[in-house]
Amino acid sequence: MKKGSATPWLLLALTWFIAGTSQAAETGISAQAGGQFFHTRSLGAPYETGIPYALFLAMMERYPQQLGANWSEFREKYGLLEDPSRPAGLPVGFVLYDTKLTATRFLMTNCSLCHTGEVNGQVITGLGSRTIRIHAFNTAILSIAKGDDFNAKGMLPLAAAAAQRNKIPWGWRSRYVTKKAILCGNRRRARAKRGAGVYQGSSQTTGAATLRFHPHPPGVDVQGTRVVRSGWTDEG
């Protein structure tokens, strides 16, 4: 064998080894894997389509008539499905997401919120829900955000207490993000008082936009679609 002739064979063998190792490490494609991805993956970015989890728990505590005092009441009020395997009693379509940048745990939604149905007690992934009251949920969130009592002074202590009870990460960064979320809600209230419209989402975007208190580029919804009015954004 000539000098250097073994190099291509060594490279080929190394390629086979890496490919085989990577393939073995990947999760196989299956209906089960697809269902898990569909139900556990969050929709969008947390700062655009989420709300600090501790803040939402505080909102449930402070506004039980609008949201329900616990997840069981929340599910019943808005026609959501129960999944015993989900953490903290979250309904189908709600997921938790921890951010590294701000060390904040967010409550987010995904496609399964609207696209998981139930027939004769059997939960069917991909089937449109016939019970969900997403627009009622949207209206409740917006009405809370527009209330005079929804402010940092009242909500931050409740969020901190909820974080402690539920072992949710809570530091100065989480506090800052939560305060910014509340202030975005306050800006919605100010716009409503001066007669500016607040976008309430479509059937395709409301599942995510419902929880969004954070700033968003003017005129662009959570799906990246251009809209005519930009009055619903948190810009001025």
C-alpha positions in Angstrom: 0.0 0.0 0.0 1.4 3.4 -1.0 2.1 6.0 1.6 -1.0 8.0 2.3 -3.4 5.6 0.6 -4.9 4.6 4.0 -6.1 8.1 4.7 -9.3 8.0 2.7 -10.3 4.6 4.3 -9.7 6.0 7.8 -11.8 9.0 7.0 -14.6 6.8 5.6 -14.5 4.6 8.7 -14.6 7.6 11.0 -17.6 8.9 9.1 -19.5 5.6 9.5 -18.7 5.6 13.2 -20.0 9.1 13.8 -23.1 8.5 11.7 -23.9 5.3 13.5 -23.4 6.9 16.9 -25.6 9.9 16.1 -28.3 7.7 14.7 -28.3 5.5 17.8 -28.7 8.6 20.0 -31.6 10.1 18.1 -35.2 9.3 19.1 -36.8 7.0 16.6 -39.6 8.4 14.4 -43.0 7.1 15.7 -46.5 8.2 16.4 -45.6 8.2 20.1 -42.6 10.5 19.6 -44.7 12.8 17.4 -47.4 13.0 20.1 -44.9 13.8 22.7 -43.4 16.6 20.6 -46.9 17.9 19.8 -47.9 18.1 23.5 -44.7 19.2 25.2 -43.2 21.7 22.8 -44.0 25.4 23.5 -45.3 27.7 20.8 -43.2 30.8 20.0 -40.7 32.6 22.2 -41.4 33.0 25.9 -41.0 36.8 25.9 -43.6 37.0 23.1 -46.1 34.2 23.8 -45.6 33.5 27.4 -46.2 34.9 30.9 -44.1 34.4 34.0 -45.5 31.3 35.7 -45.5 32.8 39.2 -47.4 35.8 37.9 -50.1 33.6 36.4 -50.5 31.6 39.6 -50.8 35.0 41.5 -53.5 36.0 39.0 -55.4 32.8 39.7 -55.2 33.6 43.4 -56.3 37.2 43.1 -58.9 36.7 40.4 -60.6 33.4 41.0 -63.9 34.4 39.5 -62.2 35.1 36.1 -59.7 32.3 36.1 -60.7 29.8 38.8 -58.9 29.4 42.1 -56.9 26.3 40.9 -56.2 24.4 37.7 -59.2 22.1 38.2 -61.5 25.1 38.2 -59.6 26.7 35.4 -60.0 23.7 33.2 -63.7 23.5 33.9 -64.3 27.2 33.3 -62.6 27.2 29.9 -63.4 23.7 28.6 -59.9 22.3 28.8 -58.7 18.7 29.0 -57.1 17.1 32.0 -53.9 15.2 31.6 -52.8 13.5 34.9 -49.2 13.1 33.5 -48.7 16.8 33.1 -46.7 18.6 35.8 -48.4 20.8 38.4 -51.9 19.8 37.1 -51.5 21.8 33.9 -54.2 21.3 31.3 -53.5 19.9 27.9 -51.9 22.6 25.8 -50.1 24.4 28.6 -46.4 23.9 29.1 -43.7 25.3 31.3 -40.5 26.8 29.9 -37.4 27.8 31.8 -35.2 30.6 30.3 -31.5 30.7 30.9 -31.1 34.4 30.1 -33.5 35.6 32.8 -33.8 32.5 35.0 -37.5 32.8 34.7 -40.1 30.0 34.4 -42.8 30.9 31.8 -46.2 29.5 31.3 -46.8 28.9 27.6 -49.2 27.2 25.2 -48.9 25.1 22.1 -51.0 23.7 19.3 -52.5 20.9 21.4 -54.5 23.5 23.3 -57.0 23.8 20.5 -56.1 20.7 18.5 -56.7 17.9 21.0 -60.2 16.5 21.4 -62.0 13.9 23.4 -64.5 11.3 22.1 -66.2 8.9 24.6 -63.5 9.6 27.2 -60.7 9.0 24.8 -58.2 11.9 24.1 -57.4 12.2 20.4 -54.3 14.2 19.4 -55.0 16.4 16.4 -58.7 16.4 16.7 -60.2 19.9 17.1 -61.5 20.6 20.6 -65.3 21.1 20.8 -65.3 22.3 24.4 -62.5 24.9 24.6 -63.6 28.5 25.3 -60.5 30.2 24.1 -62.1 33.6 23.4 -63.6 33.7 26.8 -60.2 33.0 28.2 -58.7 35.7 26.1 -61.4 38.2 27.3 -60.7 37.3 30.9 -57.0 37.9 30.6 -57.4 41.2 28.9 -60.0 42.4 31.4 -57.6 41.6 34.3 -54.8 43.4 32.6 -57.0 46.5 32.1 -58.1 46.5 35.8 -56.8 49.3 38.1 -55.8 46.7 40.7 -53.5 44.9 38.3 -50.2 46.7 39.2 -46.7 45.9 40.3 -47.3 47.0 43.9 -50.1 44.4 44.4 -49.1 41.6 42.0 -45.3 41.3 42.7 -45.7 40.2 46.3 -48.3 37.6 45.3 -46.0 36.3 42.5 -43.1 36.0 44.9 -45.2 34.1 47.4 -46.5 31.8 44.6 -43.0 31.2 43.5 -41.9 30.2 47.0 -44.9 27.9 47.5 -44.5 26.1 44.2 -40.7 26.0 44.1 -40.5 28.3 41.1 -37.1 30.0 40.4 -37.4 33.6 41.7 -34.5 36.0 41.7 -33.9 39.6 40.8 -34.1 38.7 37.0 -37.4 36.9 37.5 -38.7 39.8 39.5 -37.7 42.2 36.7 -39.3 40.2 33.9 -42.5 39.8 36.0 -42.6 43.6 36.6 -42.2 44.3 32.9 -45.0 41.9 32.1 -47.3 43.7 34.6 -46.3 47.1 33.1 -47.2 45.9 29.6 -50.6 45.0 31.0 -50.9 48.5 32.5 -50.2 50.0 29.1 -53.1 48.0 27.7 -55.3 49.5 30.3 -54.1 53.0 29.4 -54.8 52.4 25.7 -58.3 51.1 26.5 -59.1 54.2 28.6 -58.1 56.5 25.7 -60.2 54.4 23.3 -57.4 52.6 21.5 -58.2 49.1 20.3 -56.5 46.0 21.7 -56.0 43.1 19.3 -57.6 39.9 20.8 -56.2 37.4 18.4 -57.7 35.0 15.8 -58.6 31.3 16.3 -55.1 30.5 15.1 -53.1 32.9 17.3 -55.2 33.4 20.4 -53.9 30.4 22.2 -50.5 32.1 22.4 -51.4 35.7 22.2 -53.8 35.3 25.2 -50.8 35.1 27.6 -48.7 37.7 25.9 -47.9 40.8 28.1 -44.5 41.5 26.6 -43.5 44.0 23.9 -43.8 42.9 20.3 -42.7 44.6 17.0 -45.5 46.9 15.7 -47.9 45.4 13.2 -46.7 41.8 13.5 -48.6 39.1 15.2 -47.2 36.0 17.0 -47.2 34.1 13.7 -45.2 36.8 11.9 -48.2 37.9 9.8 -48.5 41.5 9.0 -51.7 43.1 10.3 -53.3 46.4 9.4 -53.7 47.8 12.9 -50.8 48.1 15.2 -52.7 49.5 18.2 -52.7 46.2 19.9 -48.9 46.1 20.4 -47.2 47.4 23.4 -45.5 50.2 21.6 -46.7 53.6 23.0 
